[in-house]
C-alpha cells in the first residue's frame, strides 16, 4: 500500500479545509498547530521505529485530530474522527486502519486515557508543548482563542490556575516523552506556581495584545530569519564547493592531456632533438605540480567519525557533519540529535560550526586551486618561451 502517497493526499485535503473554512478566531487551533503536532508525532514514531502501517495511522490521526474545531468545537474529537473515516473510506483503506485512526483521535479527548502505544503517541504529541520552550507563547495564544470565542476577557490569574490544574492532572504516556519533556514541564509548572498569588494587576486588553505581538516578534521572526540565514549560507558554500571541484577537474583533465602528449610524442623525439630536453622537462614538471595541487584541493579529509556522551553534554561535537558520526550506531546518533534539537544553543551552535567548517574547507580548496592555476599559468608561459628559445638557438 502506498502510505506515503496517501499521506500527501491527506495533507493536501487538510490544508484545503483549513483554508476554505478559515476563522480568524482560531488563534491556537489552526493549521500551524496541526502541523506542529504532526511533526511531534513523526518524531516520537521514529523513535519507536513503527511499521509503515502504524506510522500511517498516527500521522493520519494527527492531521485530523483538531479538524473538528472547524465544524463543532464542543465535540471536535468525534467530528474529527468522523471526517477521518469518510476520507479514508473514500481511499478504500481497510476497516482496521480506519478504526485505529479514529481511536487515536478520540484518545486526545480530555482527560486523556489512551490505550496502546499508537494512541499514547498521538496524545503526547498533542500536548508536547507543555514540556517545551514554546509553552508560554502557545498558552497565551490558547487564552486569546478562548476569549475570542467567549467574547469576553479572561482573568490572567484565573487562567493560570486552570493551567496549573491541567499540568497536575496531565502526564506523558510514552517513555520517550517522559524522558524528554518532564524536566521542562516541571520548570514551566514551577514558574506558574511562583507567579500564583502575587496579585499582579491585570494588563489592559491593548497591553495584552501588544505583549503577544512583541513576543511573536521576538520568537518567530528572528527565528525564521536566523534559519534563513543559515540555509542561504550553507547553500552558497555548497555552490562554491561545487565550483571549486569543477575547476580542479578542469585542471586535472587539461594537464592529463598535456602529459599524455608529452609521454607519447615528445619523449620519443628527444634523442633526435636534444635541445628540447629542458623545455620538455620544464613542461612535464609544471603539469605534475599543477595536477598535485588540483588533486589536493579535492582530496577529502575525514575525521574519526566518533563522538562521546561528554562531547554531547559539553556541546563540542557538530552532529550535522557526517564525518563526526559515520562510525556511530543509529541509536547513539538519534539520542545525540534529539538532545541537540531540544537545546536551542546547542542547535544554533552546531549550525554555526557547520557553516564555519564549510568556510574553512572552502578556504583550503581555493588556496590550493590558486596555487595550481598560478603554477599552470606562469609555467606554461615559461615552457613556451623555453621551446621558442631552444628552437631559436638551434636555428642560429
Protein Blocks (a to p, Z undefined) as FASTA:
>chain_A
ZZklmmmmmmmmmmmmmmmmgcfklmmlpmklmmmmmmmmmmmmmmnopafklmmmmmmm
mmmmmmmmmmommlmmmmmmmmmmmmmmmnopafklmmmmmmmmmmmpccdddedjklmm
mmmmmmmmmmccklmmmmmmmmmmmmmmnopacdfklmmmmmmmmmmmgccfbfklmmmm
mmmmmmmmmmmmmmgonlpacddfklmmmmmmmmmmmmmmmmmmmmmmmmmmmmmmmmmm
mmmmmmmmmmmmmmmmmmmmmmmmmmmmmmmmmmlmmmmmmmmmmmmmmmmmmmmmmmcc
ddehpacfklmmnomacfkbmklmmmpcfklmmmmmmmmmmmmklmmmmmmmmmmmmmmm
mmmmmmmmmmmmmmmmmmmmmmmmmmmmmmmmmmZZ
